[in-house]
Amino acid sequence: MSDNTVPKGLRGWWLSPPRSGLELLINPIEYRRLRGFGGTRIAGGGAAAVVGAWCLAYGAYAWAAFFLVIAGLELAFGIWYLTIDPSASAGPSARRSAAP
């Protein structure tokens, strides 16, 4: 009999991740790299905002609304990812002093 209670594989990790609340909505692959995916979402939100403004300038209001809503969601989720990133909460000085 094994005392190892760690779930095996991605499915086991997904069913019992070390997180709670709304963080369960985040894909486990994204959760492991929150800072990278948060930055990517912010960059994508900025690009969508530029496209939305461009559509607005040419009078394509429905497309502009679509891209601006996408931009807002991407920016909101990107900022949320960076806010809940556990490695960022330690701060740069704490990470530097912890290094050998």
Chimera marker file (.cmm) of the C-alpha trace (Angstrom):
<marker_set name="trace">
<marker id="1" x="0.000" y="0.000" z="0.000" r="1" g="1" b="0" radius="0.5"/>
<marker id="2" x="1.341" y="3.446" z="-0.936" r="1" g="1" b="0" radius="0.5"/>
<marker id="3" x="1.146" y="6.489" z="1.329" r="1" g="1" b="0" radius="0.5"/>
<marker id="4" x="1.414" y="8.802" z="-1.683" r="1" g="1" b="0" radius="0.5"/>
<marker id="5" x="-1.890" y="10.719" z="-1.848" r="1" g="1" b="0" radius="0.5"/>
<marker id="6" x="-0.853" y="13.136" z="-4.605" r="1" g="1" b="0" radius="0.5"/>
<marker id="7" x="-3.272" y="12.903" z="-7.560" r="1" g="1" b="0" radius="0.5"/>
<marker id="8" x="-1.780" y="11.396" z="-10.704" r="1" g="1" b="0" radius="0.5"/>
<marker id="9" x="-1.840" y="13.192" z="-14.019" r="1" g="1" b="0" radius="0.5"/>
<marker id="10" x="-3.527" y="16.374" z="-15.162" r="1" g="1" b="0" radius="0.5"/>
<marker id="11" x="-7.036" y="15.035" z="-14.540" r="1" g="1" b="0" radius="0.5"/>
<marker id="12" x="-6.237" y="14.237" z="-10.924" r="1" g="1" b="0" radius="0.5"/>
<marker id="13" x="-4.598" y="17.615" z="-10.437" r="1" g="1" b="0" radius="0.5"/>
<marker id="14" x="-7.590" y="19.377" z="-12.004" r="1" g="1" b="0" radius="0.5"/>
<marker id="15" x="-10.015" y="17.569" z="-9.692" r="1" g="1" b="0" radius="0.5"/>
<marker id="16" x="-8.077" y="18.517" z="-6.556" r="1" g="1" b="0" radius="0.5"/>
<marker id="17" x="-5.967" y="21.605" z="-7.298" r="1" g="1" b="0" radius="0.5"/>
<marker id="18" x="-4.211" y="23.542" z="-4.518" r="1" g="1" b="0" radius="0.5"/>
<marker id="19" x="-6.490" y="26.575" z="-4.971" r="1" g="1" b="0" radius="0.5"/>
<marker id="20" x="-9.969" y="27.685" z="-4.001" r="1" g="1" b="0" radius="0.5"/>
<marker id="21" x="-12.838" y="29.991" z="-4.911" r="1" g="1" b="0" radius="0.5"/>
<marker id="22" x="-12.840" y="31.753" z="-8.244" r="1" g="1" b="0" radius="0.5"/>
<marker id="23" x="-9.298" y="30.532" z="-8.926" r="1" g="1" b="0" radius="0.5"/>
<marker id="24" x="-10.867" y="27.167" z="-9.788" r="1" g="1" b="0" radius="0.5"/>
<marker id="25" x="-12.167" y="28.787" z="-13.000" r="1" g="1" b="0" radius="0.5"/>
<marker id="26" x="-8.615" y="29.237" z="-14.308" r="1" g="1" b="0" radius="0.5"/>
<marker id="27" x="-7.198" y="26.531" z="-16.525" r="1" g="1" b="0" radius="0.5"/>
<marker id="28" x="-4.443" y="24.651" z="-14.603" r="1" g="1" b="0" radius="0.5"/>
<marker id="29" x="-1.912" y="25.270" z="-17.368" r="1" g="1" b="0" radius="0.5"/>
<marker id="30" x="-2.593" y="29.001" z="-17.143" r="1" g="1" b="0" radius="0.5"/>
<marker id="31" x="-2.601" y="28.890" z="-13.328" r="1" g="1" b="0" radius="0.5"/>
<marker id="32" x="0.951" y="27.532" z="-13.263" r="1" g="1" b="0" radius="0.5"/>
<marker id="33" x="2.163" y="30.504" z="-15.329" r="1" g="1" b="0" radius="0.5"/>
<marker id="34" x="-0.104" y="33.344" z="-14.196" r="1" g="1" b="0" radius="0.5"/>
<marker id="35" x="2.382" y="36.131" z="-14.851" r="1" g="1" b="0" radius="0.5"/>
<marker id="36" x="3.038" y="35.066" z="-18.452" r="1" g="1" b="0" radius="0.5"/>
<marker id="37" x="-0.605" y="34.481" z="-19.313" r="1" g="1" b="0" radius="0.5"/>
<marker id="38" x="-1.623" y="37.695" z="-17.531" r="1" g="1" b="0" radius="0.5"/>
<marker id="39" x="0.825" y="39.691" z="-19.620" r="1" g="1" b="0" radius="0.5"/>
<marker id="40" x="-0.361" y="37.940" z="-22.760" r="1" g="1" b="0" radius="0.5"/>
<marker id="41" x="-3.988" y="38.733" z="-21.945" r="1" g="1" b="0" radius="0.5"/>
<marker id="42" x="-3.133" y="42.396" z="-21.322" r="1" g="1" b="0" radius="0.5"/>
<marker id="43" x="-1.270" y="42.592" z="-24.639" r="1" g="1" b="0" radius="0.5"/>
<marker id="44" x="-4.198" y="40.922" z="-26.424" r="1" g="1" b="0" radius="0.5"/>
<marker id="45" x="-6.618" y="43.335" z="-24.760" r="1" g="1" b="0" radius="0.5"/>
<marker id="46" x="-4.541" y="46.266" z="-25.932" r="1" g="1" b="0" radius="0.5"/>
<marker id="47" x="-4.503" y="44.932" z="-29.486" r="1" g="1" b="0" radius="0.5"/>
<marker id="48" x="-8.275" y="44.378" z="-29.406" r="1" g="1" b="0" radius="0.5"/>
<marker id="49" x="-8.757" y="47.934" z="-28.123" r="1" g="1" b="0" radius="0.5"/>
<marker id="50" x="-6.707" y="49.298" z="-31.033" r="1" g="1" b="0" radius="0.5"/>
<marker id="51" x="-8.762" y="47.287" z="-33.524" r="1" g="1" b="0" radius="0.5"/>
<marker id="52" x="-11.963" y="48.447" z="-31.814" r="1" g="1" b="0" radius="0.5"/>
<marker id="53" x="-10.896" y="52.079" z="-32.059" r="1" g="1" b="0" radius="0.5"/>
<marker id="54" x="-9.956" y="51.571" z="-35.707" r="1" g="1" b="0" radius="0.5"/>
<marker id="55" x="-13.413" y="50.091" z="-36.437" r="1" g="1" b="0" radius="0.5"/>
<marker id="56" x="-15.002" y="52.990" z="-34.570" r="1" g="1" b="0" radius="0.5"/>
<marker id="57" x="-13.111" y="55.478" z="-36.752" r="1" g="1" b="0" radius="0.5"/>
<marker id="58" x="-14.482" y="53.848" z="-39.906" r="1" g="1" b="0" radius="0.5"/>
<marker id="59" x="-18.078" y="53.683" z="-38.657" r="1" g="1" b="0" radius="0.5"/>
<marker id="60" x="-18.289" y="49.899" z="-38.112" r="1" g="1" b="0" radius="0.5"/>
<marker id="61" x="-20.027" y="50.294" z="-34.771" r="1" g="1" b="0" radius="0.5"/>
<marker id="62" x="-21.075" y="46.665" z="-34.276" r="1" g="1" b="0" radius="0.5"/>
<marker id="63" x="-17.530" y="45.414" z="-34.877" r="1" g="1" b="0" radius="0.5"/>
<marker id="64" x="-16.146" y="48.172" z="-32.680" r="1" g="1" b="0" radius="0.5"/>
<marker id="65" x="-18.451" y="47.163" z="-29.833" r="1" g="1" b="0" radius="0.5"/>
<marker id="66" x="-17.421" y="43.521" z="-30.244" r="1" g="1" b="0" radius="0.5"/>
<marker id="67" x="-13.691" y="44.270" z="-30.133" r="1" g="1" b="0" radius="0.5"/>
<marker id="68" x="-14.016" y="46.757" z="-27.274" r="1" g="1" b="0" radius="0.5"/>
<marker id="69" x="-15.946" y="44.236" z="-25.148" r="1" g="1" b="0" radius="0.5"/>
<marker id="70" x="-13.276" y="41.612" z="-25.885" r="1" g="1" b="0" radius="0.5"/>
<marker id="71" x="-10.596" y="44.172" z="-24.976" r="1" g="1" b="0" radius="0.5"/>
<marker id="72" x="-12.258" y="44.970" z="-21.667" r="1" g="1" b="0" radius="0.5"/>
<marker id="73" x="-12.590" y="41.310" z="-20.730" r="1" g="1" b="0" radius="0.5"/>
<marker id="74" x="-9.007" y="40.493" z="-21.699" r="1" g="1" b="0" radius="0.5"/>
<marker id="75" x="-7.655" y="43.451" z="-19.742" r="1" g="1" b="0" radius="0.5"/>
<marker id="76" x="-9.764" y="42.585" z="-16.699" r="1" g="1" b="0" radius="0.5"/>
<marker id="77" x="-8.667" y="38.949" z="-16.681" r="1" g="1" b="0" radius="0.5"/>
<marker id="78" x="-5.027" y="39.898" z="-17.306" r="1" g="1" b="0" radius="0.5"/>
<marker id="79" x="-5.013" y="42.267" z="-14.344" r="1" g="1" b="0" radius="0.5"/>
<marker id="80" x="-6.767" y="39.634" z="-12.220" r="1" g="1" b="0" radius="0.5"/>
<marker id="81" x="-4.128" y="37.042" z="-13.155" r="1" g="1" b="0" radius="0.5"/>
<marker id="82" x="-1.338" y="39.421" z="-12.158" r="1" g="1" b="0" radius="0.5"/>
<marker id="83" x="-3.140" y="40.279" z="-8.916" r="1" g="1" b="0" radius="0.5"/>
<marker id="84" x="-3.515" y="36.680" z="-7.733" r="1" g="1" b="0" radius="0.5"/>
<marker id="85" x="-0.039" y="35.571" z="-8.867" r="1" g="1" b="0" radius="0.5"/>
<marker id="86" x="1.525" y="34.081" z="-5.714" r="1" g="1" b="0" radius="0.5"/>
<marker id="87" x="5.106" y="34.645" z="-6.901" r="1" g="1" b="0" radius="0.5"/>
<marker id="88" x="4.448" y="38.356" z="-7.409" r="1" g="1" b="0" radius="0.5"/>
<marker id="89" x="3.095" y="38.803" z="-3.869" r="1" g="1" b="0" radius="0.5"/>
<marker id="90" x="6.525" y="38.094" z="-2.360" r="1" g="1" b="0" radius="0.5"/>
<marker id="91" x="8.000" y="41.147" z="-4.089" r="1" g="1" b="0" radius="0.5"/>
<marker id="92" x="11.339" y="41.389" z="-5.894" r="1" g="1" b="0" radius="0.5"/>
<marker id="93" x="13.426" y="42.000" z="-2.775" r="1" g="1" b="0" radius="0.5"/>
<marker id="94" x="12.065" y="38.898" z="-1.036" r="1" g="1" b="0" radius="0.5"/>
<marker id="95" x="12.817" y="36.734" z="-4.084" r="1" g="1" b="0" radius="0.5"/>
<marker id="96" x="16.357" y="38.105" z="-4.336" r="1" g="1" b="0" radius="0.5"/>
<marker id="97" x="17.129" y="37.518" z="-0.651" r="1" g="1" b="0" radius="0.5"/>
<marker id="98" x="15.771" y="33.954" z="-0.806" r="1" g="1" b="0" radius="0.5"/>
<marker id="99" x="18.281" y="33.022" z="-3.520" r="1" g="1" b="0" radius="0.5"/>
<marker id="100" x="21.431" y="31.268" z="-2.255" r="1" g="1" b="0" radius="0.5"/>
<link id1="1" id2="2" r="1" g="1" b="0" radius="0.2"/>
<link id1="2" id2="3" r="1" g="1" b="0" radius="0.2"/>
<link id1="3" id2="4" r="1" g="1" b="0" radius="0.2"/>
<link id1="4" id2="5" r="1" g="1" b="0" radius="0.2"/>
<link id1="5" id2="6" r="1" g="1" b="0" radius="0.2"/>
<link id1="6" id2="7" r="1" g="1" b="0" radius="0.2"/>
<link id1="7" id2="8" r="1" g="1" b="0" radius="0.2"/>
<link id1="8" id2="9" r="1" g="1" b="0" radius="0.2"/>
<link id1="9" id2="10" r="1" g="1" b="0" radius="0.2"/>
<link id1="10" id2="11" r="1" g="1" b="0" radius="0.2"/>
<link id1="11" id2="12" r="1" g="1" b="0" radius="0.2"/>
<link id1="12" id2="13" r="1" g="1" b="0" radius="0.2"/>
<link id1="13" id2="14" r="1" g="1" b="0" radius="0.2"/>
<link id1="14" id2="15" r="1" g="1" b="0" radius="0.2"/>
<link id1="15" id2="16" r="1" g="1" b="0" radius="0.2"/>
<link id1="16" id2="17" r="1" g="1" b="0" radius="0.2"/>
<link id1="17" id2="18" r="1" g="1" b="0" radius="0.2"/>
<link id1="18" id2="19" r="1" g="1" b="0" radius="0.2"/>
<link id1="19" id2="20" r="1" g="1" b="0" radius="0.2"/>
<link id1="20" id2="21" r="1" g="1" b="0" radius="0.2"/>
<link id1="21" id2="22" r="1" g="1" b="0" radius="0.2"/>
<link id1="22" id2="23" r="1" g="1" b="0" radius="0.2"/>
<link id1="23" id2="24" r="1" g="1" b="0" radius="0.2"/>
<link id1="24" id2="25" r="1" g="1" b="0" radius="0.2"/>
<link id1="25" id2="26" r="1" g="1" b="0" radius="0.2"/>
<link id1="26" id2="27" r="1" g="1" b="0" radius="0.2"/>
<link id1="27" id2="28" r="1" g="1" b="0" radius="0.2"/>
<link id1="28" id2="29" r="1" g="1" b="0" radius="0.2"/>
<link id1="29" id2="30" r="1" g="1" b="0" radius="0.2"/>
<link id1="30" id2="31" r="1" g="1" b="0" radius="0.2"/>
<link id1="31" id2="32" r="1" g="1" b="0" radius="0.2"/>
<link id1="32" id2="33" r="1" g="1" b="0" radius="0.2"/>
<link id1="33" id2="34" r="1" g="1" b="0" radius="0.2"/>
<link id1="34" id2="35" r="1" g="1" b="0" radius="0.2"/>
<link id1="35" id2="36" r="1" g="1" b="0" radius="0.2"/>
<link id1="36" id2="37" r="1" g="1" b="0" radius="0.2"/>
<link id1="37" id2="38" r="1" g="1" b="0" radius="0.2"/>
<link id1="38" id2="39" r="1" g="1" b="0" radius="0.2"/>
<link id1="39" id2="40" r="1" g="1" b="0" radius="0.2"/>
<link id1="40" id2="41" r="1" g="1" b="0" radius="0.2"/>
<link id1="41" id2="42" r="1" g="1" b="0" radius="0.2"/>
<link id1="42" id2="43" r="1" g="1" b="0" radius="0.2"/>
<link id1="43" id2="44" r="1" g="1" b="0" radius="0.2"/>
<link id1="44" id2="45" r="1" g="1" b="0" radius="0.2"/>
<link id1="45" id2="46" r="1" g="1" b="0" radius="0.2"/>
<link id1="46" id2="47" r="1" g="1" b="0" radius="0.2"/>
<link id1="47" id2="48" r="1" g="1" b="0" radius="0.2"/>
<link id1="48" id2="49" r="1" g="1" b="0" radius="0.2"/>
<link id1="49" id2="50" r="1" g="1" b="0" radius="0.2"/>
<link id1="50" id2="51" r="1" g="1" b="0" radius="0.2"/>
<link id1="51" id2="52" r="1" g="1" b="0" radius="0.2"/>
<link id1="52" id2="53" r="1" g="1" b="0" radius="0.2"/>
<link id1="53" id2="54" r="1" g="1" b="0" radius="0.2"/>
<link id1="54" id2="55" r="1" g="1" b="0" radius="0.2"/>
<link id1="55" id2="56" r="1" g="1" b="0" radius="0.2"/>
<link id1="56" id2="57" r="1" g="1" b="0" radius="0.2"/>
<link id1="57" id2="58" r="1" g="1" b="0" radius="0.2"/>
<link id1="58" id2="59" r="1" g="1" b="0" radius="0.2"/>
<link id1="59" id2="60" r="1" g="1" b="0" radius="0.2"/>
<link id1="60" id2="61" r="1" g="1" b="0" radius="0.2"/>
<link id1="61" id2="62" r="1" g="1" b="0" radius="0.2"/>
<link id1="62" id2="63" r="1" g="1" b="0" radius="0.2"/>
<link id1="63" id2="64" r="1" g="1" b="0" radius="0.2"/>
<link id1="64" id2="65" r="1" g="1" b="0" radius="0.2"/>
<link id1="65" id2="66" r="1" g="1" b="0" radius="0.2"/>
<link id1="66" id2="67" r="1" g="1" b="0" radius="0.2"/>
<link id1="67" id2="68" r="1" g="1" b="0" radius="0.2"/>
<link id1="68" id2="69" r="1" g="1" b="0" radius="0.2"/>
<link id1="69" id2="70" r="1" g="1" b="0" radius="0.2"/>
<link id1="70" id2="71" r="1" g="1" b="0" radius="0.2"/>
<link id1="71" id2="72" r="1" g="1" b="0" radius="0.2"/>
<link id1="72" id2="73" r="1" g="1" b="0" radius="0.2"/>
<link id1="73" id2="74" r="1" g="1" b="0" radius="0.2"/>
<link id1="74" id2="75" r="1" g="1" b="0" radius="0.2"/>
<link id1="75" id2="76" r="1" g="1" b="0" radius="0.2"/>
<link id1="76" id2="77" r="1" g="1" b="0" radius="0.2"/>
<link id1="77" id2="78" r="1" g="1" b="0" radius="0.2"/>
<link id1="78" id2="79" r="1" g="1" b="0" radius="0.2"/>
<link id1="79" id2="80" r="1" g="1" b="0" radius="0.2"/>
<link id1="80" id2="81" r="1" g="1" b="0" radius="0.2"/>
<link id1="81" id2="82" r="1" g="1" b="0" radius="0.2"/>
<link id1="82" id2="83" r="1" g="1" b="0" radius="0.2"/>
<link id1="83" id2="84" r="1" g="1" b="0" radius="0.2"/>
<link id1="84" id2="85" r="1" g="1" b="0" radius="0.2"/>
<link id1="85" id2="86" r="1" g="1" b="0" radius="0.2"/>
<link id1="86" id2="87" r="1" g="1" b="0" radius="0.2"/>
<link id1="87" id2="88" r="1" g="1" b="0" radius="0.2"/>
<link id1="88" id2="89" r="1" g="1" b="0" radius="0.2"/>
<link id1="89" id2="90" r="1" g="1" b="0" radius="0.2"/>
<link id1="90" id2="91" r="1" g="1" b="0" radius="0.2"/>
<link id1="91" id2="92" r="1" g="1" b="0" radius="0.2"/>
<link id1="92" id2="93" r="1" g="1" b="0" radius="0.2"/>
<link id1="93" id2="94" r="1" g="1" b="0" radius="0.2"/>
<link id1="94" id2="95" r="1" g="1" b="0" radius="0.2"/>
<link id1="95" id2="96" r="1" g="1" b="0" radius="0.2"/>
<link id1="96" id2="97" r="1" g="1" b="0" radius="0.2"/>
<link id1="97" id2="98" r="1" g="1" b="0" radius="0.2"/>
<link id1="98" id2="99" r="1" g="1" b="0" radius="0.2"/>
<link id1="99" id2="100" r="1" g="1" b="0" radius="0.2"/>
</marker_set>
